[in-house]
Amino acid sequence: MTTAPVRMVQAHGNHGAAAVDGELLKVHFPRRIERPLPGDLVRLDSAGTLTEVLERKNLFGRGDGRGRFRPIAANLDRAVIVIAPEPAPSRDLLHRYLAACLIRNIEPLIVVNKSDLPQPSQPPFTELGELAGMGFAVIGTRCRPEPDTEELQGLVAVGVTLFAGQSGVGKSSLLNALVPDLEAQTGKLSHVTGKGTHTTTTATAHRYGDEAWLIDTPGVWEYGLWKMDAVSLQRGFPEFSEHAARCKFRDCRHDSEPGCAVVAAVEAGNLPAFRHQAWLRLLAEQERFR
């Protein structure tokens, strides 16, 4: 006999934790069933053994060194991409995250934390205005000296939100500002899983009010995409679509091909040059997986 669907909070090798009737329950993963992820809706039997992972609406993950997709979390409504003036992100970190979200049908939300600090006069900070003009949500937050997270609170109050970002940008401080009982939730989770309160190698879902979950992910120094073809990568650049339909060649890579309508749109000022340049760099990164 199985329970009603419950939400996975954390997953390790052969066990994890799920939220059941407001409490955390240790869950055993049998080998015959696909390993669940934080954010998954699952069914359990009366002994707390996983019996089913329900169909997912999406998966968020990253590429490993060989270009394989490594899933991190499931069933996201949005992903908060946290950047900060210190440490400033690499040139394409934000574009990789945006592409990953859009390819996986996840709404990206760009959060510039430590908004009390001056923004560097360099990408991606110099690109944020144009990204906002293209329809990407861009907001500022800070945790010190006084927290300023009100706008973010409203945007993540419903559904499942994943927080991703570079180490040191203040992602953990943001989550602590948003979730007053975060330490208590973490302590209960540690007791259930036996993994300690400072586990930073796996994603963790935290309850946020009555209608939301916030999924914390380990900080990274860099974020890489996985192996994919140019058609899939272009889904991460939806502003290209209208122009790409007019390219001379159906398999145009929007580089140096004759009759490329995307390049023509960039030259005419109808597409941001920085987005096309990011596209070319991400396309070149895919070559290493061939």
C-alpha positions as CSV (number, residue, x, y, z in Angstrom):
1,M,0.0,0.0,0.0
2,T,1.5,3.4,-1.0
3,T,1.0,6.8,0.4
4,A,-0.2,9.9,-1.4
5,P,2.6,11.7,-3.3
6,V,5.2,13.4,-1.1
7,R,8.1,15.8,-1.8
8,M,11.7,14.6,-1.7
9,V,13.9,17.0,0.3
10,Q,17.3,15.4,0.0
11,A,18.8,12.3,-1.7
12,H,22.0,10.4,-1.1
13,G,23.3,7.1,-2.4
14,N,20.6,4.7,-1.3
15,H,18.5,6.8,1.0
16,G,17.2,10.3,1.5
17,A,14.5,12.3,3.2
18,A,10.9,13.3,2.2
19,A,8.4,15.6,3.7
20,V,5.4,13.6,5.0
21,D,2.5,15.4,6.8
22,G,4.7,18.2,7.9
23,E,7.5,15.9,9.2
24,L,10.7,14.5,7.7
25,L,10.9,10.8,7.0
26,K,13.9,8.8,6.1
27,V,13.4,7.0,2.7
28,H,15.1,3.9,1.4
29,F,15.8,3.7,-2.4
30,P,15.6,0.2,-3.9
31,R,17.9,-0.3,-6.8
32,R,15.1,-1.2,-9.2
33,I,13.7,2.3,-9.1
34,E,15.3,5.4,-10.5
35,R,17.1,7.5,-7.8
36,P,14.9,10.5,-6.8
37,L,16.0,14.1,-6.6
38,P,15.1,17.0,-4.4
39,G,11.8,18.4,-5.7
40,D,10.6,15.1,-6.9
41,L,7.1,13.9,-6.0
42,V,7.3,10.3,-5.0
43,R,5.2,7.5,-3.4
44,L,6.4,5.5,-0.4
45,D,5.1,2.3,1.2
46,S,4.3,2.1,4.9
47,A,7.9,1.2,5.7
48,G,9.3,4.3,4.1
49,T,10.6,2.6,1.0
50,L,10.4,4.4,-2.3
51,T,7.8,2.7,-4.7
52,E,7.5,5.3,-7.4
53,V,8.9,8.5,-8.8
54,L,6.1,10.5,-10.4
55,E,6.6,12.0,-13.9
56,R,8.7,15.1,-13.8
57,K,7.9,18.3,-15.6
58,N,11.6,19.2,-15.8
59,L,15.1,18.5,-14.5
60,F,17.9,21.0,-13.7
61,G,21.5,19.9,-13.7
62,R,25.0,20.5,-15.1
63,G,27.5,18.9,-17.4
64,D,30.4,16.9,-16.1
65,G,33.9,16.9,-17.6
66,R,32.9,14.4,-20.3
67,G,29.8,16.4,-21.2
68,R,27.3,14.1,-19.5
69,F,24.2,15.7,-18.0
70,R,24.1,15.3,-14.2
71,P,20.7,16.1,-12.7
72,I,20.5,18.1,-9.5
73,A,16.8,18.8,-8.8
74,A,13.4,18.2,-10.4
75,N,10.0,19.9,-10.9
76,L,11.2,23.5,-10.8
77,D,9.0,26.5,-11.4
78,R,12.0,28.8,-11.5
79,A,15.7,29.0,-10.8
80,V,17.3,32.0,-9.0
81,I,20.7,32.6,-10.5
82,V,22.7,34.5,-7.8
83,I,25.6,36.7,-8.8
84,A,27.4,39.4,-6.9
85,P,30.0,42.1,-7.4
86,E,32.3,40.1,-5.1
87,P,33.3,37.6,-6.2
88,A,32.5,38.7,-9.7
89,P,31.4,35.9,-12.0
90,S,33.4,34.7,-15.1
91,R,32.3,36.2,-18.4
92,D,29.9,33.4,-19.4
93,L,28.7,32.0,-16.1
94,L,25.4,33.8,-16.3
95,H,24.8,32.9,-19.9
96,R,25.5,29.3,-19.2
97,Y,22.9,29.3,-16.4
98,L,20.4,31.2,-18.5
99,A,20.8,28.7,-21.3
100,A,20.5,25.7,-19.0
101,C,17.2,27.0,-17.5
102,L,15.7,27.8,-20.9
103,I,16.7,24.5,-22.5
104,R,15.1,22.7,-19.6
105,N,11.9,24.8,-19.5
106,I,12.7,26.6,-16.3
107,E,12.1,30.3,-15.7
108,P,15.3,32.0,-14.8
109,L,15.4,34.9,-12.3
110,I,18.7,36.9,-12.1
111,V,19.4,38.1,-8.6
112,V,22.3,40.5,-8.0
113,N,23.1,40.1,-4.3
114,K,25.3,42.4,-2.2
115,S,23.5,45.3,-4.0
116,D,25.1,47.7,-1.4
117,L,28.4,47.2,-3.2
118,P,29.3,49.1,-6.5
119,Q,28.8,46.9,-9.6
120,P,31.9,46.3,-11.7
121,S,32.0,48.0,-15.1
122,Q,32.4,44.7,-16.8
123,P,30.2,41.8,-18.1
124,P,27.8,40.5,-17.0
125,F,26.9,43.6,-15.0
126,T,27.1,45.9,-18.0
127,E,24.7,43.5,-19.8
128,L,22.0,43.4,-17.1
129,G,20.0,46.4,-18.5
130,E,19.7,44.8,-21.9
131,L,18.9,41.4,-20.4
132,A,16.0,43.1,-18.5
133,G,14.9,44.8,-21.7
134,M,14.8,41.3,-23.4
135,G,12.4,40.1,-20.7
136,F,14.7,38.5,-18.2
137,A,13.8,39.3,-14.6
138,V,16.6,41.1,-12.8
139,I,16.4,42.2,-9.2
140,G,18.8,43.3,-6.5
141,T,19.1,41.9,-2.9
142,R,21.4,42.3,0.1
143,C,21.8,40.6,3.4
144,R,24.0,43.2,5.1
145,P,23.9,45.6,6.9
146,E,20.1,45.3,6.8
147,P,18.4,42.5,4.7
148,D,16.6,43.6,1.6
149,T,14.8,40.6,0.1
150,E,11.2,41.8,-0.1
151,E,11.0,41.7,-3.9
152,L,12.5,38.3,-4.0
153,Q,10.2,37.0,-1.3
154,G,7.2,37.8,-3.5
155,L,8.7,36.1,-6.5
156,V,9.4,32.8,-4.8
157,A,6.3,32.6,-2.5
158,V,4.6,29.9,-4.6
159,G,6.0,26.7,-6.3
160,V,9.5,25.2,-6.3
161,T,12.5,27.5,-6.7
162,L,16.1,26.4,-7.1
163,F,19.0,28.7,-5.9
164,A,22.2,28.4,-7.9
165,G,25.4,30.4,-7.9
166,Q,29.1,30.8,-7.5
167,S,30.7,30.2,-4.1
168,G,30.8,33.3,-2.0
169,V,28.0,35.3,-3.6
170,G,25.8,35.0,-0.4
171,K,23.4,32.3,-1.5
172,S,23.3,30.8,2.0
173,S,22.8,34.2,3.6
174,L,19.9,34.9,1.2
175,L,18.3,31.6,2.2
176,N,18.7,32.3,5.9
177,A,17.1,35.7,5.4
178,L,14.2,34.2,3.5
179,V,13.7,31.1,5.8
180,P,13.8,32.1,9.5
181,D,13.7,28.5,10.7
182,L,16.3,27.3,8.2
183,E,18.7,26.2,11.0
184,A,15.9,24.2,12.6
185,Q,14.9,22.6,9.3
186,T,18.6,21.7,8.7
187,G,19.0,20.2,12.1
188,K,15.9,18.0,11.7
189,L,17.2,16.9,8.3
190,S,20.6,16.0,9.7
191,H,18.9,13.8,12.4
192,V,16.9,12.0,9.8
193,T,19.7,11.4,7.2
194,G,22.7,11.2,9.5
195,K,24.6,13.4,7.2
196,G,25.5,16.3,9.4
197,T,24.2,19.9,9.4
198,H,26.9,21.2,7.1
199,T,26.5,18.8,4.1
200,T,27.3,21.0,1.1
201,T,27.6,18.3,-1.6
202,T,24.0,17.8,-2.4
203,A,20.9,19.8,-3.1
204,T,18.4,20.3,-0.3
205,A,14.7,21.5,-0.4
206,H,13.5,23.7,2.4
207,R,9.9,24.5,3.2
208,Y,9.0,28.1,2.6
209,G,5.6,29.1,3.9
210,D,2.6,27.0,3.0
211,E,3.0,27.0,-0.8
212,A,6.6,27.0,-1.7
213,W,9.9,25.1,-1.6
214,L,13.4,26.6,-1.9
215,I,16.1,24.2,-3.1
216,D,19.6,25.1,-2.1
217,T,22.5,23.8,-4.3
218,P,26.2,23.5,-3.5
219,G,28.2,26.6,-4.5
220,V,30.4,26.2,-7.6
221,W,33.5,28.0,-8.9
222,E,32.3,27.4,-12.4
223,Y,29.2,26.0,-14.1
224,G,29.4,24.0,-17.4
225,L,26.7,22.8,-19.8
226,W,26.4,19.3,-21.1
227,K,26.9,17.9,-24.6
228,M,24.1,18.9,-27.0
229,D,23.6,19.8,-30.6
230,A,23.3,23.4,-31.9
231,V,19.5,23.1,-32.2
232,S,19.3,22.3,-28.5
233,L,21.7,25.0,-27.5
234,Q,19.7,27.6,-29.5
235,R,16.8,27.0,-27.2
236,G,18.9,28.8,-24.6
237,F,18.9,31.8,-26.9
238,P,15.2,32.3,-27.7
239,E,15.7,35.8,-29.0
240,F,17.4,34.1,-32.0
241,S,14.4,32.1,-33.1
242,E,12.5,34.7,-35.2
243,H,15.7,35.6,-37.1
244,A,17.0,32.0,-37.4
245,A,13.9,31.0,-39.3
246,R,15.1,33.2,-42.1
247,C,18.7,31.9,-42.3
248,K,19.7,30.6,-45.7
249,F,20.7,27.2,-44.4
250,R,18.5,25.2,-42.0
251,D,21.5,24.0,-40.1
252,C,23.0,27.4,-39.7
253,R,25.2,27.8,-36.7
254,H,25.0,31.6,-36.8
255,D,28.7,32.0,-37.1
256,S,30.2,32.8,-40.5
257,E,27.7,31.1,-42.8
258,P,26.5,33.1,-45.8
259,G,22.9,34.3,-45.5
260,C,22.8,34.1,-41.7
261,A,19.8,36.2,-40.5
262,V,21.0,36.1,-36.9
263,V,24.3,37.7,-37.8
264,A,22.5,40.2,-40.0
265,A,20.2,41.1,-37.0
266,V,23.2,41.7,-34.8
267,E,24.9,43.9,-37.4
268,A,21.6,45.9,-37.7
269,G,21.4,46.4,-34.0
270,N,18.2,44.2,-33.6
271,L,20.0,41.6,-31.5
272,P,22.4,42.4,-28.6
273,A,26.0,41.7,-29.8
274,F,27.0,40.4,-26.4
275,R,24.4,37.6,-26.6
276,H,25.7,36.5,-30.0
277,Q,29.2,36.6,-28.7
278,A,28.2,34.4,-25.8
279,W,26.4,32.0,-28.2
280,L,29.6,31.6,-30.2
281,R,31.7,30.9,-27.1
282,L,29.2,28.4,-25.8
283,L,29.0,26.8,-29.2
284,A,32.8,26.5,-29.3
285,E,32.8,24.9,-25.8
286,Q,30.6,22.1,-27.3
287,E,33.5,21.2,-29.6
288,R,35.5,19.8,-26.8
289,F,32.9,17.1,-26.3
290,R,33.1,15.8,-29.9
